[in-house]
């Protein structure tokens, strides 16, 4: 990662970490991650879908009453493997402070099944209720709306570093080790180079598709580094990545990386 990218990650991590100041008193330090990590993931998904939001809603309107299984069509309209059918976005939630809890719940549940599953791994709906009872929900949402996590601003690789930095900080507060969540990037880069060493020429052929499985993917560092590495060598090569992870929250972090 370049010096500029490292600075970008540090700045975003510092800003996101400032949300902890809002939680102090109503949450224990060891509980900060229960709010901050799912909200980072939610904001990432929100930013990714923002450019195609209106296109998805228009396509949904066209399909109503015509198709029962609209998932593939709406994913195509979103240009992603997930979508959201709510007219709301995180920034639009701020327009109605008195109903922000109900509106945020409906927005979360309007994601496509895969994305909803990711957010449910964090038990986000429970945290929405808790933040609302503490009169913190509007403040937390508005703070996250001030950060742009679109891939044009924060790459997938930088997003992985950002998640890992936050996980490291939360682990330190909880007197736990963060080692189970990520492998040092220099180790990952060595492993990726070894994985592709025999496939270098094969991947230059048009139409070639390779698959990669990380059976203990943590926050997805191996998969994102592999994608970036392959893209730098052969921009037209296609890599299908798959991962599994025992820890549900860590799995949820890895998906939007």
C-alpha positions in Angstrom: 0.0 0.0 0.0 1.3 3.4 -0.9 2.0 6.2 1.6 -1.0 8.1 0.3 -3.2 5.1 0.8 -1.9 4.5 4.3 -2.6 8.1 5.2 -6.1 7.7 3.8 -6.7 4.6 5.9 -5.4 6.4 9.0 -7.6 9.4 8.5 -10.7 7.4 8.0 -9.9 5.2 11.0 -9.4 8.2 13.2 -12.7 9.8 12.0 -14.7 6.6 12.5 -13.1 6.0 15.9 -14.4 9.4 17.0 -17.9 7.9 17.0 -16.7 6.2 20.3 -16.9 9.6 21.9 -20.7 9.6 21.3 -21.1 6.1 22.8 -19.1 6.7 26.0 -21.3 6.3 29.1 -24.1 4.4 27.3 -21.8 1.7 26.0 -18.9 0.0 27.7 -15.6 0.4 25.8 -15.7 -3.3 24.9 -19.1 -2.8 23.3 -18.1 0.0 20.9 -17.5 -2.4 18.1 -21.1 -3.6 18.2 -22.1 -0.2 16.9 -19.1 1.0 14.9 -18.3 -2.1 12.8 -21.9 -2.7 11.5 -22.3 1.0 10.8 -19.1 1.0 8.8 -20.3 -1.9 6.7 -23.7 -0.3 6.3 -22.1 3.0 5.1 -19.9 1.1 2.7 -22.9 -0.6 1.1 -24.8 2.6 1.1 -22.0 4.5 -0.8 -21.5 1.6 -3.2 -25.1 1.7 -4.2 -25.7 5.4 -4.3 -24.8 6.0 -8.0 -27.3 3.4 -9.2 -30.0 4.0 -6.6 -32.6 5.6 -8.9 -31.9 3.1 -11.7 -32.7 0.2 -9.3 -35.9 1.8 -8.0 -37.1 2.5 -11.6 -36.3 -1.1 -12.7 -38.2 -2.4 -9.7 -41.2 -0.4 -10.6 -41.0 -1.8 -14.2 -40.8 -5.4 -12.9 -43.6 -5.1 -10.3 -46.3 -7.7 -11.2 -44.3 -9.1 -14.1 -41.6 -11.1 -12.3 -41.5 -13.0 -9.0 -37.7 -13.4 -8.9 -36.2 -10.0 -9.5 -32.9 -10.5 -7.8 -30.7 -11.1 -10.8 -32.3 -8.2 -12.7 -31.9 -5.8 -9.8 -28.3 -6.8 -9.2 -27.7 -6.1 -12.9 -29.3 -2.6 -12.5 -27.2 -1.9 -9.4 -24.0 -3.2 -11.1 -23.3 -5.1 -7.9 -24.0 -8.5 -6.3 -26.5 -6.8 -4.0 -29.0 -4.0 -4.1 -31.5 -2.0 -1.9 -35.1 -1.4 -2.9 -35.8 1.3 -0.3 -36.2 4.9 -1.5 -34.2 5.9 1.5 -30.4 6.2 1.9 -28.4 7.0 5.0 -28.3 10.7 4.2 -32.1 10.7 3.6 -32.7 9.2 7.0 -31.5 12.5 8.5 -34.5 14.3 6.9 -36.9 12.7 9.4 -35.3 12.7 12.9 -38.5 11.7 14.7 -38.8 8.5 12.8 -35.1 7.6 12.2 -35.3 4.3 14.1 -38.2 3.0 12.1 -36.8 4.3 8.8 -33.4 2.8 9.5 -34.9 -0.6 10.2 -36.9 -0.5 7.0 -33.8 0.6 5.1 -31.7 -2.3 6.5 -34.4 -4.8 5.7 -34.7 -3.5 2.1 -31.3 -4.9 1.1 -31.1 -8.0 -1.1 -30.9 -11.3 0.9 -27.1 -11.6 0.9 -26.5 -8.1 2.2 -29.3 -8.4 4.8 -27.6 -11.6 6.0 -24.3 -9.8 6.4 -26.0 -7.0 8.5 -27.9 -9.5 10.6 -24.6 -11.2 11.6 -23.9 -8.0 13.6 -27.4 -8.0 15.2 -27.7 -4.5 13.9 -31.4 -4.2 14.6 -30.8 -4.7 18.3 -28.2 -1.9 18.2 -30.6 0.4 16.4 -33.1 -0.1 19.3 -30.5 0.5 21.9 -29.1 3.6 20.3 -32.6 5.0 19.8 -33.4 4.4 23.5 -30.2 6.3 24.4 -31.1 9.2 22.0 -27.9 8.5 20.1 -29.2 7.1 16.9 -29.5 10.3 14.9 -26.0 11.5 16.1 -24.4 8.2 15.1 -26.0 8.1 11.7 -25.2 11.7 11.0 -21.6 11.1 11.9 -21.3 8.2 9.4 -23.0 10.3 6.7 -20.0 12.6 6.9 -17.6 10.0 5.6 -17.5 8.9 2.0 -16.7 5.1 1.7 -17.4 4.8 -2.0 -14.7 2.6 -3.7 -13.6 5.6 -5.7 -12.5 7.2 -2.5 -11.6 4.0 -0.5 -10.4 1.0 -2.5 -11.2 -2.5 -1.5 -7.7 -3.0 -0.3 -7.8 0.2 1.8 -11.2 -0.9 3.1 -9.6 -4.2 4.3 -6.9 -2.3 6.1 -9.5 0.0 7.6 -11.6 -2.8 9.0 -8.5 -4.5 10.4 -7.3 -1.3 12.1 -10.7 -0.9 13.8 -10.8 -4.6 14.8 -7.3 -4.2 16.3 -8.5 -1.2 18.4 -11.6 -3.0 19.6 -9.5 -6.1 20.5 -7.2 -4.0 22.6 -10.1 -2.4 24.5 -11.4 -5.9 25.2 -8.0 -7.3 26.2 -8.2 -9.8 23.3 -5.9 -10.6 20.4 -6.7 -9.4 16.9 -4.4 -12.1 15.4 -7.4 -14.4 14.6 -8.8 -11.7 12.3 -6.0 -10.9 10.0 -2.6 -12.0 8.7 0.2 -9.4 8.1 0.0 -8.1 4.5 3.6 -8.9 3.8 2.8 -12.6 4.5 -0.3 -12.4 2.4 1.6 -10.9 -0.5 4.1 -13.7 -0.4 1.4 -16.3 -0.3 -0.4 -14.7 -3.2 2.8 -14.6 -5.3 3.3 -18.3 -4.6 -0.3 -19.2 -5.5 -0.1 -17.6 -8.9 3.5 -18.5 -9.7 2.5 -21.4 -12.0 -0.5 -19.6 -13.6 1.1 -16.4 -14.9 0.9 -17.3 -18.6 -2.4 -19.2 -18.3 -4.1 -16.1 -17.0 -3.2 -14.0 -20.0 -5.4 -16.2 -22.2 -8.8 -14.6 -23.1 -11.8 -16.1 -21.2 -9.8 -17.8 -18.5 -11.5 -17.8 -15.1 -9.7 -18.9 -12.0 -11.2 -19.6 -8.5 -9.7 -19.0 -5.1 -11.0 -20.3 -1.8 -9.8 -19.1 1.6 -11.3 -21.5 4.1 -10.5 -19.2 7.1 -10.8 -15.8 5.4 -11.0 -13.6 8.5 -11.7 -10.0 7.2 -11.0 -11.1 3.6 -7.4 -9.8 3.3 -6.1 -12.7 1.3 -9.0 -12.5 -1.2 -8.7 -8.7 -1.7 -4.9 -8.8 -2.1 -5.2 -11.7 -4.6 -7.7 -9.7 -6.7 -5.6 -6.6 -6.7 -2.4 -8.6 -7.5 -4.0 -10.4 -10.4 -5.6 -7.2 -11.8 -2.2 -5.4 -11.7 -0.6 -8.3 -13.7 -3.5 -9.0 -16.1 -6.3 -6.5 -16.1 -8.5 -8.8 -18.2 -8.1 -11.9 -16.1 -11.0 -13.0 -14.0 -10.8 -14.3 -10.5 -13.8 -15.7 -8.6 -13.1 -15.5 -4.9 -14.8 -17.5 -2.2 -14.3 -17.5 1.6 -15.7 -19.0 4.7 -15.2 -17.8 8.3 -16.2 -19.3 11.7 -16.8 -15.9 13.4 -20.1 -14.4 12.1 -19.0 -10.8 12.7 -15.7 -11.3 11.0 -17.4 -12.9 8.1 -19.8 -9.9 7.8 -16.8 -7.6 7.7 -15.1 -9.6 4.9 -18.0 -9.5 2.5 -18.0 -5.7 1.6 -14.2 -5.6 1.7 
